[in-house]
Amino acid sequence: MQVALEITARYCGRELDQYGQCVAAKPESWQRDCHYLKMSIARCTSAHPIIRQIRQDCAEPFEAFEECLRRNETAVGNCAEYVRRFLQCAEQVQPPHSPTPVETQPLPAS
């Protein structure tokens, strides 16, 4: 997850900061009032392969975490175990394979 957070902060730091400020400022209504900022992070990160890979490989623990947040809007601390599971999954994600120059060379003509 450290890698994913670094990538998100590097490429989408402004969006991440704005979302964090909104959530902190609206503890009772952040789910509704900050949704548009959450979507801006999603749009920003969608272009980065490691983020897409984490979303694919860790969809189940992330969805469980989001469900916990919905159920505990005023007590998000109750979701610590869900966060831990998601982070544990994300730590295991490897960047997608990129072809090496040898793999991208055209085959010789017969």
C-alpha positions as CSV (number, residue, x, y, z in Angstrom):
1,M,0.0,0.0,0.0
2,Q,2.9,2.3,0.6
3,V,3.7,2.2,-3.1
4,A,0.0,2.9,-4.0
5,L,-0.2,5.8,-1.6
6,E,3.1,7.3,-2.9
7,I,1.8,7.0,-6.5
8,T,-1.5,8.5,-5.6
9,A,0.1,11.3,-3.7
10,R,2.6,11.9,-6.5
11,Y,0.1,12.1,-9.3
12,C,-3.1,13.0,-7.5
13,G,-1.9,14.9,-4.4
14,R,-4.1,17.9,-4.8
15,E,-7.2,15.7,-5.1
16,L,-6.2,13.6,-2.2
17,D,-5.6,16.6,0.0
18,Q,-8.9,18.2,-0.9
19,Y,-10.8,15.0,-0.1
20,G,-9.0,14.6,3.2
21,Q,-9.8,18.2,4.2
22,C,-13.5,17.7,3.2
23,V,-13.8,14.5,5.2
24,A,-12.1,16.1,8.3
25,A,-14.4,19.2,8.0
26,K,-17.6,17.2,7.7
27,P,-17.5,14.2,10.1
28,E,-21.3,13.8,10.0
29,S,-21.9,14.2,6.3
30,W,-18.6,13.4,4.6
31,Q,-20.0,10.5,2.7
32,R,-22.5,12.7,0.9
33,D,-20.7,16.0,0.9
34,C,-17.3,14.8,-0.2
35,H,-18.4,12.3,-2.8
36,Y,-17.5,14.5,-5.8
37,L,-13.9,14.8,-4.4
38,K,-13.7,11.1,-4.0
39,M,-14.7,10.8,-7.6
40,S,-12.0,13.2,-8.7
41,I,-9.4,11.0,-7.0
42,A,-10.8,8.0,-8.9
43,R,-10.6,9.8,-12.2
44,C,-7.1,10.9,-11.5
45,T,-5.7,7.5,-10.5
46,S,-7.5,5.6,-13.2
47,A,-4.7,6.3,-15.6
48,H,-2.0,4.6,-13.4
49,P,-1.4,0.9,-13.8
50,I,-0.4,0.1,-10.2
51,I,-3.6,1.7,-8.9
52,R,-5.7,-0.2,-11.5
53,Q,-4.0,-3.4,-10.4
54,I,-4.7,-2.8,-6.7
55,R,-8.4,-2.1,-7.6
56,Q,-8.6,-5.3,-9.5
57,D,-6.7,-7.5,-7.0
58,C,-8.1,-6.0,-3.8
59,A,-11.7,-5.2,-4.9
60,E,-13.3,-7.5,-2.3
61,P,-11.5,-6.1,0.8
62,F,-12.0,-2.5,-0.4
63,E,-15.7,-3.0,-1.0
64,A,-16.0,-4.5,2.5
65,F,-14.2,-1.4,3.9
66,E,-16.5,0.9,2.0
67,E,-19.5,-1.0,3.3
68,C,-18.2,-0.6,6.8
69,L,-17.8,3.1,6.3
70,R,-21.4,3.4,5.1
71,R,-22.6,1.5,8.2
72,N,-20.4,3.6,10.6
73,E,-20.5,7.1,9.1
74,T,-20.1,8.7,12.6
75,A,-17.7,6.1,14.0
76,V,-15.3,5.3,11.2
77,G,-12.8,4.0,13.8
78,N,-14.9,0.9,13.9
79,C,-13.6,0.0,10.4
80,A,-9.9,-0.4,11.4
81,E,-9.9,-4.2,10.7
82,Y,-11.3,-3.6,7.2
83,V,-8.6,-1.0,6.5
84,R,-5.9,-3.5,7.7
85,R,-7.2,-6.2,5.4
86,F,-7.3,-3.9,2.4
87,L,-3.8,-2.6,3.2
88,Q,-2.5,-6.1,3.6
89,C,-3.9,-7.0,0.2
90,A,-2.5,-3.8,-1.5
91,E,1.0,-4.5,-0.1
92,Q,1.1,-7.7,-2.1
93,V,0.1,-6.2,-5.4
94,Q,2.9,-6.2,-8.0
95,P,3.0,-3.6,-10.9
96,P,1.6,-5.0,-14.1
97,H,4.2,-6.6,-16.4
98,S,5.5,-4.3,-19.1
99,P,7.1,-5.8,-22.2
100,T,10.8,-5.7,-22.5
101,P,12.4,-4.4,-25.7
102,V,13.0,-8.0,-26.8
103,E,9.3,-8.8,-26.5
104,T,8.2,-5.7,-28.5
105,Q,10.5,-6.4,-31.5
106,P,8.7,-7.6,-34.6
107,L,9.2,-11.2,-35.7
108,P,11.6,-11.7,-38.6
109,A,10.0,-12.2,-42.0
110,S,10.0,-15.7,-43.3
